[in-house]
Amino acid sequence: MKIIDIPEAEAFILHWGEMGSHWGVNRSVSQVHALLYLSDRPLHAEEICDTLGLARSNISTALKELQSYGIVKRTHVIGDRRDHFVAETDLWDMLMKIAVERKKREIDPTIATLRELTERLEGRKDVPAHVRERIGRMHEFLGTLGGWYDDVRRLPKGTLVALMKLGGKVARFVPGGKATKH
């Protein structure tokens, strides 16, 4: 039985593709990821094409993208000369790899641009103060967020999972911290 023949698996693959498009990831890339995530064995590109009904070029592009994120790896199967692919199945590791890559691609260049703009605006009297102030605040905020992320990322996985499970209760351990209800 193929994975795609299981209605819930097909629904998962289709939904993952839809969610990927909302997250700025190509639908085909997300569907390939979902299929590999659900697979209990390495799949070669032709199998992925046949299963998802996508063009070989889409599959090649998707596999390269997923490998660049580090959430899909190429592997070999004895007796088969084709490349096969497997997905990361540890959800925490997958999340961290995606976060690292998205930060590198999206947040870090934004912080660099904001740093440059803040420096260029310093002392400028021909620019309204509120523009200088808001760009400066955005730079500081994203820089702080990036630094916090880098600190948190270095924590052991068990500690991160425990913090996540604590949720808002962690505020009790911060001086003056109080969990608020929304």
C-alpha positions as CSV (number, residue, x, y, z in Angstrom):
1,M,0.0,0.0,0.0
2,K,1.3,3.4,-0.9
3,I,1.2,6.2,1.7
4,I,-0.9,8.3,-0.6
5,D,-3.6,5.5,-0.6
6,I,-4.2,6.2,3.1
7,P,-6.8,9.0,3.2
8,E,-5.4,10.6,6.3
9,A,-1.8,10.6,4.9
10,E,-3.1,12.1,1.7
11,A,-4.9,14.8,3.7
12,F,-1.7,15.4,5.7
13,I,0.4,15.8,2.6
14,L,-2.2,18.2,1.0
15,H,-2.6,20.2,4.1
16,W,1.2,20.5,4.7
17,G,1.5,21.8,1.1
18,E,-1.2,24.3,1.8
19,M,0.4,25.4,5.1
20,G,3.8,25.7,3.4
21,S,2.4,28.2,0.9
22,H,1.1,30.3,3.9
23,W,4.6,30.1,5.4
24,G,6.3,31.3,2.2
25,V,7.3,27.8,1.0
26,N,6.4,26.4,-2.4
27,R,3.5,24.0,-2.1
28,S,5.4,21.3,-4.0
29,V,8.4,21.6,-1.6
30,S,6.0,21.2,1.3
31,Q,4.3,18.2,-0.2
32,V,7.6,16.5,-0.9
33,H,8.6,17.1,2.6
34,A,5.4,15.7,4.0
35,L,5.7,12.6,1.9
36,L,9.2,11.9,2.9
37,Y,8.3,12.6,6.6
38,L,5.6,10.0,6.5
39,S,7.7,7.4,4.6
40,D,9.2,4.6,6.5
41,R,11.9,4.1,3.9
42,P,14.1,6.2,1.6
43,L,12.3,7.2,-1.7
44,H,13.9,8.1,-5.0
45,A,12.9,11.0,-7.1
46,E,10.8,9.0,-9.6
47,E,8.8,7.4,-6.7
48,I,8.1,10.9,-5.4
49,C,7.0,12.1,-8.8
50,D,4.7,9.1,-9.3
51,T,3.2,9.4,-5.8
52,L,2.6,13.2,-5.8
53,G,1.9,13.5,-9.6
54,L,4.4,16.3,-9.9
55,A,6.9,17.1,-12.6
56,R,10.5,15.8,-12.2
57,S,11.8,19.4,-12.4
58,N,9.5,20.3,-9.4
59,I,10.8,17.3,-7.4
60,S,14.4,18.2,-8.2
61,T,13.9,21.8,-7.1
62,A,12.0,20.7,-4.0
63,L,14.7,18.2,-2.9
64,K,17.4,20.8,-3.3
65,E,15.5,23.3,-1.2
66,L,14.7,20.7,1.5
67,Q,18.4,19.6,1.6
68,S,19.5,23.3,1.9
69,Y,17.3,23.5,5.0
70,G,18.9,20.3,6.3
71,I,15.6,18.6,6.8
72,V,16.0,16.1,4.0
73,K,19.1,14.1,3.3
74,R,20.3,12.1,0.3
75,T,21.1,8.5,0.9
76,H,21.9,5.4,-1.1
77,V,20.2,2.0,-1.2
78,I,22.3,-1.1,-1.8
79,G,21.6,-2.4,-5.3
80,D,20.1,0.8,-6.6
81,R,22.3,3.5,-8.3
82,R,19.7,6.2,-7.8
83,D,19.8,8.8,-5.1
84,H,17.2,8.2,-2.4
85,F,15.9,10.7,0.1
86,V,14.8,10.7,3.8
87,A,13.3,13.4,6.0
88,E,14.3,14.4,9.5
89,T,11.7,12.8,11.7
90,D,12.8,14.3,15.0
91,L,10.4,17.2,15.2
92,W,12.5,19.3,17.5
93,D,15.6,18.9,15.3
94,M,13.5,19.7,12.2
95,L,12.1,22.9,13.9
96,M,15.5,24.0,14.9
97,K,17.0,23.4,11.4
98,I,14.2,25.4,9.8
99,A,14.5,28.2,12.3
100,V,18.3,28.4,11.8
101,E,17.9,28.6,8.1
102,R,15.0,31.1,8.1
103,K,17.0,33.3,10.5
104,K,20.0,33.2,8.2
105,R,17.9,33.9,5.1
106,E,15.4,36.5,6.5
107,I,16.3,37.9,9.9
108,D,20.1,38.4,9.6
109,P,19.9,40.3,6.4
110,T,17.2,42.5,7.8
111,I,19.3,43.2,10.9
112,A,22.3,44.1,8.7
113,T,20.2,46.5,6.6
114,L,18.6,48.1,9.7
115,R,22.1,48.5,11.2
116,E,23.3,50.3,8.1
117,L,20.2,52.5,7.9
118,T,20.5,53.4,11.6
119,E,24.2,54.4,11.1
120,R,23.4,56.4,8.0
121,L,20.6,58.3,9.8
122,E,22.7,59.1,12.9
123,G,22.9,62.8,13.4
124,R,20.8,63.6,10.3
125,K,18.8,66.7,10.8
126,D,17.1,66.5,7.3
127,V,15.2,63.4,8.3
128,P,12.2,63.6,10.8
129,A,13.2,62.4,14.3
130,H,10.4,59.8,14.4
131,V,11.8,58.1,11.2
132,R,15.3,57.8,12.8
133,E,13.8,56.7,16.1
134,R,11.5,54.0,14.6
135,I,14.2,52.5,12.3
136,G,16.6,52.5,15.3
137,R,14.0,50.8,17.5
138,M,13.3,48.2,14.9
139,H,17.0,47.5,14.6
140,E,17.4,47.2,18.4
141,F,14.3,45.0,18.7
142,L,15.3,42.6,15.9
143,G,18.9,42.5,17.2
144,T,17.7,41.7,20.7
145,L,15.4,39.0,19.3
146,G,18.2,37.5,17.2
147,G,20.5,37.5,20.2
148,W,17.9,35.9,22.4
149,Y,17.3,33.2,19.7
150,D,21.0,32.5,19.5
151,D,21.2,32.1,23.3
152,V,18.1,29.9,23.4
153,R,19.2,27.8,20.5
154,R,22.4,26.7,22.4
155,L,20.3,25.3,25.3
156,P,20.1,21.5,25.4
157,K,17.0,20.0,23.7
158,G,15.7,18.7,27.0
159,T,15.8,22.2,28.5
160,L,14.1,23.7,25.5
161,V,11.3,21.2,25.6
162,A,10.8,21.8,29.4
163,L,10.7,25.6,28.8
164,M,8.2,25.1,26.0
165,K,6.0,22.9,28.2
166,L,6.2,25.5,31.0
167,G,4.7,28.1,28.7
168,G,3.7,31.3,30.4
169,K,4.4,29.7,33.8
170,V,8.1,30.5,33.2
171,A,7.2,34.2,34.0
172,R,7.1,33.2,37.7
173,F,10.8,32.7,37.7
174,V,11.5,36.2,36.3
175,P,11.7,39.1,38.8
176,G,8.6,41.2,38.4
177,G,7.3,38.6,35.9
178,K,3.7,37.6,35.9
179,A,1.8,35.5,33.4
180,T,-1.0,37.4,31.9
181,K,-4.3,36.1,30.5
182,H,-5.2,37.2,27.0
